[in-house]
Amino acid sequence: MNYWLVKSEPEAYSWTQFLADRKTAWTGVRNFQARNNLRAMKKGDLVCFYHSVTNKQIVGLARVSKEAYPDPTATDGDWSCVDLTLVKSLVQPVGLDTLKRDNTLRELPLLRQSRLSVTPMTEKQFMRVLELAATRV
């Protein structure tokens, strides 16, 4: 299993909306590295959902329910999306300051490449997020 982090501005697509939808196509990614990360996702992989711009925290967990396919929102270019299914909200969201201070998490691609919307996580990083969030899968 692989682990991932996706981020979204709450004004564009929030965790609250995902809770209501329970499933979504993760569309609109227009960065080649993020697109390649989407294409590397496998069905069953676990995903941290991060609110960017405002809140700046990991708020929930999702699972890849459909592997990469052509992004229907793309009008030109070779872009992909995946389907994500809701797993659960974190008991305690994990904020950006905590991510930066934590020895295990300070190497997250989110912190090194903050503009990238889809990034991999190691199993150790994912488990540390769960620990800090007082959450079990």
PyRosetta script that sets phi, psi and omega in degrees:
from pyrosetta import init, pose_from_sequence

init()
pose = pose_from_sequence("MNYWLVKSEPEAYSWTQFLADRKTAWTGVRNFQARNNLRAMKKGDLVCFYHSVTNKQIVGLARVSKEAYPDPTATDGDWSCVDLTLVKSLVQPVGLDTLKRDNTLRELPLLRQSRLSVTPMTEKQFMRVLELAATRV")
pose.set_psi(1, 144.1)
pose.set_omega(1, 175.2)
pose.set_phi(2, -109.8)
pose.set_psi(2, 163.4)
pose.set_omega(2, -178.0)
pose.set_phi(3, -129.0)
pose.set_psi(3, 143.8)
pose.set_omega(3, -172.5)
pose.set_phi(4, -139.7)
pose.set_psi(4, 163.6)
pose.set_omega(4, 171.3)
pose.set_phi(5, -131.5)
pose.set_psi(5, 127.6)
pose.set_omega(5, 172.9)
pose.set_phi(6, -115.7)
pose.set_psi(6, 148.0)
pose.set_omega(6, 179.2)
pose.set_phi(7, -129.1)
pose.set_psi(7, 149.1)
pose.set_omega(7, -178.9)
pose.set_phi(8, -147.2)
pose.set_psi(8, 142.9)
pose.set_omega(8, 172.0)
pose.set_phi(9, -73.2)
pose.set_psi(9, 129.8)
pose.set_omega(9, -178.5)
pose.set_phi(10, -54.7)
pose.set_psi(10, -29.6)
pose.set_omega(10, 179.9)
pose.set_phi(11, -71.2)
pose.set_psi(11, -25.8)
pose.set_omega(11, 179.8)
pose.set_phi(12, -86.7)
pose.set_psi(12, -51.1)
pose.set_omega(12, 176.8)
pose.set_phi(13, -157.0)
pose.set_psi(13, 111.2)
pose.set_omega(13, -173.4)
pose.set_phi(14, -97.7)
pose.set_psi(14, 163.2)
pose.set_omega(14, 174.0)
pose.set_phi(15, -60.4)
pose.set_psi(15, -38.3)
pose.set_omega(15, 178.5)
pose.set_phi(16, -59.1)
pose.set_psi(16, -41.8)
pose.set_omega(16, 177.5)
pose.set_phi(17, -66.8)
pose.set_psi(17, -40.1)
pose.set_omega(17, 178.1)
pose.set_phi(18, -63.2)
pose.set_psi(18, -38.8)
pose.set_omega(18, 176.4)
pose.set_phi(19, -59.0)
pose.set_psi(19, -39.9)
pose.set_omega(19, 179.5)
pose.set_phi(20, -71.4)
pose.set_psi(20, -41.7)
pose.set_omega(20, -177.0)
pose.set_phi(21, -75.6)
pose.set_psi(21, -35.2)
pose.set_omega(21, -178.3)
pose.set_phi(22, 68.5)
pose.set_psi(22, -15.5)
pose.set_omega(22, 177.8)
pose.set_phi(23, -155.0)
pose.set_psi(23, 144.2)
pose.set_omega(23, 178.0)
pose.set_phi(24, -151.4)
pose.set_psi(24, 153.4)
pose.set_omega(24, 168.7)
pose.set_phi(25, -87.5)
pose.set_psi(25, 126.6)
pose.set_omega(25, -179.3)
pose.set_phi(26, -86.9)
pose.set_psi(26, 85.7)
pose.set_omega(26, -173.3)
pose.set_phi(27, -104.8)
pose.set_psi(27, 173.3)
pose.set_omega(27, 172.2)
pose.set_phi(28, 85.9)
pose.set_psi(28, 4.7)
pose.set_omega(28, 179.4)
pose.set_phi(29, -75.5)
pose.set_psi(29, 122.0)
pose.set_omega(29, -177.1)
pose.set_phi(30, -128.1)
pose.set_psi(30, 44.0)
pose.set_omega(30, 175.4)
pose.set_phi(31, -130.5)
pose.set_psi(31, 131.5)
pose.set_omega(31, -173.5)
pose.set_phi(32, -62.8)
pose.set_psi(32, -40.7)
pose.set_omega(32, -179.6)
pose.set_phi(33, -66.7)
pose.set_psi(33, -43.3)
pose.set_omega(33, 177.6)
pose.set_phi(34, -64.0)
pose.set_psi(34, -39.6)
pose.set_omega(34, 177.2)
pose.set_phi(35, -60.5)
pose.set_psi(35, -44.4)
pose.set_omega(35, 178.9)
pose.set_phi(36, -63.4)
pose.set_psi(36, -35.1)
pose.set_omega(36, 174.9)
pose.set_phi(37, -64.6)
pose.set_psi(37, -41.6)
pose.set_omega(37, 175.8)
pose.set_phi(38, -58.6)
pose.set_psi(38, -42.6)
pose.set_omega(38, -178.1)
pose.set_phi(39, -68.4)
pose.set_psi(39, -21.5)
pose.set_omega(39, 178.5)
pose.set_phi(40, -85.0)
pose.set_psi(40, -12.7)
pose.set_omega(40, -179.4)
pose.set_phi(41, -68.0)
pose.set_psi(41, 141.5)
pose.set_omega(41, 178.4)
pose.set_phi(42, -118.1)
pose.set_psi(42, 150.4)
pose.set_omega(42, 178.1)
pose.set_phi(43, -55.4)
pose.set_psi(43, 129.8)
pose.set_omega(43, -179.5)
pose.set_phi(44, 99.1)
pose.set_psi(44, -17.2)
pose.set_omega(44, 177.4)
pose.set_phi(45, -59.2)
pose.set_psi(45, 146.0)
pose.set_omega(45, 178.7)
pose.set_phi(46, -95.3)
pose.set_psi(46, 146.2)
pose.set_omega(46, -171.8)
pose.set_phi(47, -134.2)
pose.set_psi(47, 130.4)
pose.set_omega(47, 170.5)
pose.set_phi(48, -86.8)
pose.set_psi(48, 136.9)
pose.set_omega(48, 179.5)
pose.set_phi(49, -104.7)
pose.set_psi(49, 118.8)
pose.set_omega(49, -174.9)
pose.set_phi(50, -113.6)
pose.set_psi(50, 128.7)
pose.set_omega(50, 172.0)
pose.set_phi(51, -83.9)
pose.set_psi(51, 122.3)
pose.set_omega(51, 178.1)
pose.set_phi(52, -102.5)
pose.set_psi(52, 172.6)
pose.set_omega(52, 178.3)
pose.set_phi(53, 66.0)
pose.set_psi(53, -67.6)
pose.set_omega(53, 174.6)
pose.set_phi(54, -109.0)
pose.set_psi(54, 151.9)
pose.set_omega(54, -177.2)
pose.set_phi(55, 74.2)
pose.set_psi(55, -49.7)
pose.set_omega(55, 178.0)
pose.set_phi(56, 45.9)
pose.set_psi(56, 67.9)
pose.set_omega(56, -179.1)
pose.set_phi(57, -158.0)
pose.set_psi(57, 152.6)
pose.set_omega(57, 171.8)
pose.set_phi(58, -80.0)
pose.set_psi(58, 124.6)
pose.set_omega(58, -172.3)
pose.set_phi(59, -115.8)
pose.set_psi(59, -17.9)
pose.set_omega(59, -176.6)
pose.set_phi(60, -165.3)
pose.set_psi(60, 179.6)
pose.set_omega(60, -177.4)
pose.set_phi(61, -125.2)
pose.set_psi(61, 142.2)
pose.set_omega(61, 176.2)
pose.set_phi(62, -133.1)
pose.set_psi(62, 172.9)
pose.set_omega(62, 177.6)
pose.set_phi(63, -132.6)
pose.set_psi(63, 141.7)
pose.set_omega(63, 175.5)
pose.set_phi(64, -70.5)
pose.set_psi(64, 120.3)
pose.set_omega(64, -179.4)
pose.set_phi(65, -106.9)
pose.set_psi(65, -16.8)
pose.set_omega(65, 174.7)
pose.set_phi(66, -146.8)
pose.set_psi(66, 128.0)
pose.set_omega(66, -178.8)
pose.set_phi(67, -70.3)
pose.set_psi(67, 171.8)
pose.set_omega(67, -171.8)
pose.set_phi(68, -51.0)
pose.set_psi(68, 137.0)
pose.set_omega(68, 174.5)
pose.set_phi(69, -146.8)
pose.set_psi(69, 165.7)
pose.set_omega(69, -177.0)
pose.set_phi(70, -58.4)
pose.set_psi(70, 133.0)
pose.set_omega(70, -179.3)
pose.set_phi(71, -72.0)
pose.set_psi(71, 115.4)
pose.set_omega(71, -178.2)
pose.set_phi(72, -68.6)
pose.set_psi(72, -13.0)
pose.set_omega(72, 179.2)
pose.set_phi(73, -87.8)
pose.set_psi(73, -6.9)
pose.set_omega(73, -178.2)
pose.set_phi(74, -82.1)
pose.set_psi(74, 125.9)
pose.set_omega(74, 178.0)
pose.set_phi(75, -92.2)
pose.set_psi(75, -19.6)
pose.set_omega(75, 175.3)
pose.set_phi(76, -154.2)
pose.set_psi(76, 157.1)
pose.set_omega(76, 178.9)
pose.set_phi(77, 91.6)
pose.set_psi(77, 174.6)
pose.set_omega(77, -176.0)
pose.set_phi(78, -105.7)
pose.set_psi(78, 82.4)
pose.set_omega(78, -175.5)
pose.set_phi(79, -114.0)
pose.set_psi(79, 151.4)
pose.set_omega(79, -176.2)
pose.set_phi(80, -126.5)
pose.set_psi(80, 163.7)
pose.set_omega(80, 172.2)
pose.set_phi(81, -143.8)
pose.set_psi(81, 169.1)
pose.set_omega(81, 174.1)
pose.set_phi(82, -131.8)
pose.set_psi(82, 163.1)
pose.set_omega(82, 172.4)
pose.set_phi(83, -99.8)
pose.set_psi(83, 135.8)
pose.set_omega(83, 177.1)
pose.set_phi(84, -116.8)
pose.set_psi(84, 141.6)
pose.set_omega(84, 176.7)
pose.set_phi(85, -118.1)
pose.set_psi(85, 139.9)
pose.set_omega(85, 179.9)
pose.set_phi(86, -59.7)
pose.set_psi(86, 135.5)
pose.set_omega(86, 169.7)
pose.set_phi(87, -106.0)
pose.set_psi(87, -64.0)
pose.set_omega(87, 178.8)
pose.set_phi(88, -173.7)
pose.set_psi(88, 162.3)
pose.set_omega(88, 171.5)
pose.set_phi(89, -78.9)
pose.set_psi(89, 150.3)
pose.set_omega(89, 173.2)
pose.set_phi(90, -73.4)
pose.set_psi(90, 143.1)
pose.set_omega(90, 176.7)
pose.set_phi(91, -61.4)
pose.set_psi(91, -44.4)
pose.set_omega(91, 177.1)
pose.set_phi(92, -129.3)
pose.set_psi(92, 112.9)
pose.set_omega(92, 176.6)
pose.set_phi(93, -55.8)
pose.set_psi(93, 149.7)
pose.set_omega(93, -179.0)
pose.set_phi(94, -109.0)
pose.set_psi(94, 111.2)
pose.set_omega(94, -174.4)
pose.set_phi(95, -81.1)
pose.set_psi(95, 163.9)
pose.set_omega(95, -178.8)
pose.set_phi(96, -57.3)
pose.set_psi(96, -42.3)
pose.set_omega(96, 179.3)
pose.set_phi(97, -59.6)
pose.set_psi(97, -40.5)
pose.set_omega(97, 178.1)
pose.set_phi(98, -65.5)
pose.set_psi(98, -42.2)
pose.set_omega(98, 178.6)
pose.set_phi(99, -59.3)
pose.set_psi(99, -43.0)
pose.set_omega(99, -178.5)
pose.set_phi(100, -67.8)
pose.set_psi(100, -33.3)
pose.set_omega(100, -176.2)
pose.set_phi(101, -83.9)
pose.set_psi(101, -23.5)
pose.set_omega(101, -173.0)
pose.set_phi(102, -79.1)
pose.set_psi(102, 129.1)
pose.set_omega(102, -178.0)
pose.set_phi(103, -59.6)
pose.set_psi(103, -36.4)
pose.set_omega(103, -179.1)
pose.set_phi(104, -74.9)
pose.set_psi(104, -31.5)
pose.set_omega(104, -171.9)
pose.set_phi(105, -99.9)
pose.set_psi(105, -12.1)
pose.set_omega(105, -174.6)
pose.set_phi(106, -65.0)
pose.set_psi(106, -13.6)
pose.set_omega(106, 177.6)
pose.set_phi(107, -98.0)
pose.set_psi(107, 9.3)
pose.set_omega(107, 177.0)
pose.set_phi(108, -56.3)
pose.set_psi(108, 136.1)
pose.set_omega(108, 174.9)
pose.set_phi(109, -55.5)
pose.set_psi(109, -30.5)
pose.set_omega(109, 176.3)
pose.set_phi(110, -53.2)
pose.set_psi(110, -36.6)
pose.set_omega(110, -177.4)
pose.set_phi(111, -84.5)
pose.set_psi(111, -27.0)
pose.set_omega(111, -179.4)
pose.set_phi(112, -90.0)
pose.set_psi(112, -30.2)
pose.set_omega(112, -178.8)
pose.set_phi(113, -130.4)
pose.set_psi(113, 71.1)
pose.set_omega(113, -168.6)
pose.set_phi(114, -64.2)
pose.set_psi(114, -17.9)
pose.set_omega(114, -178.8)
pose.set_phi(115, -88.9)
pose.set_psi(115, -8.4)
pose.set_omega(115, -179.1)
pose.set_phi(116, -79.2)
pose.set_psi(116, 127.3)
pose.set_omega(116, -171.8)
pose.set_phi(117, -91.7)
pose.set_psi(117, -11.8)
pose.set_omega(117, 178.4)
pose.set_phi(118, -137.7)
pose.set_psi(118, 117.1)
pose.set_omega(118, -176.7)
pose.set_phi(119, -136.1)
pose.set_psi(119, 152.0)
pose.set_omega(119, 176.2)
pose.set_phi(120, -78.8)
pose.set_psi(120, 158.1)
pose.set_omega(120, 172.5)
pose.set_phi(121, -130.1)
pose.set_psi(121, 151.7)
pose.set_omega(121, 171.4)
pose.set_phi(122, -81.1)
pose.set_psi(122, 163.0)
pose.set_omega(122, 176.4)
pose.set_phi(123, -60.3)
pose.set_psi(123, -40.8)
pose.set_omega(123, -179.9)
pose.set_phi(124, -60.9)
pose.set_psi(124, -43.3)
pose.set_omega(124, 178.8)
pose.set_phi(125, -64.9)
pose.set_psi(125, -44.4)
pose.set_omega(125, 179.8)
pose.set_phi(126, -60.6)
pose.set_psi(126, -46.5)
pose.set_omega(126, -179.7)
pose.set_phi(127, -64.5)
pose.set_psi(127, -34.4)
pose.set_omega(127, 177.3)
pose.set_phi(128, -66.3)
pose.set_psi(128, -41.0)
pose.set_omega(128, 175.1)
pose.set_phi(129, -58.5)
pose.set_psi(129, -46.0)
pose.set_omega(129, 178.7)
pose.set_phi(130, -60.0)
pose.set_psi(130, -41.1)
pose.set_omega(130, 179.1)
pose.set_phi(131, -62.2)
pose.set_psi(131, -48.8)
pose.set_omega(131, 179.4)
pose.set_phi(132, -64.1)
pose.set_psi(132, -30.1)
pose.set_omega(132, -178.3)
pose.set_phi(133, -86.8)
pose.set_psi(133, -2.0)
pose.set_omega(133, -176.9)
pose.set_phi(134, 52.6)
pose.set_psi(134, 44.4)
pose.set_omega(134, -174.1)
pose.set_phi(135, -129.0)
pose.set_psi(135, 142.8)
pose.set_omega(135, 172.9)
pose.set_phi(136, -114.0)
pose.set_psi(136, 150.8)
pose.set_omega(136, 177.7)
pose.set_phi(137, -80.3)
pose.dump_pdb("model.pdb")
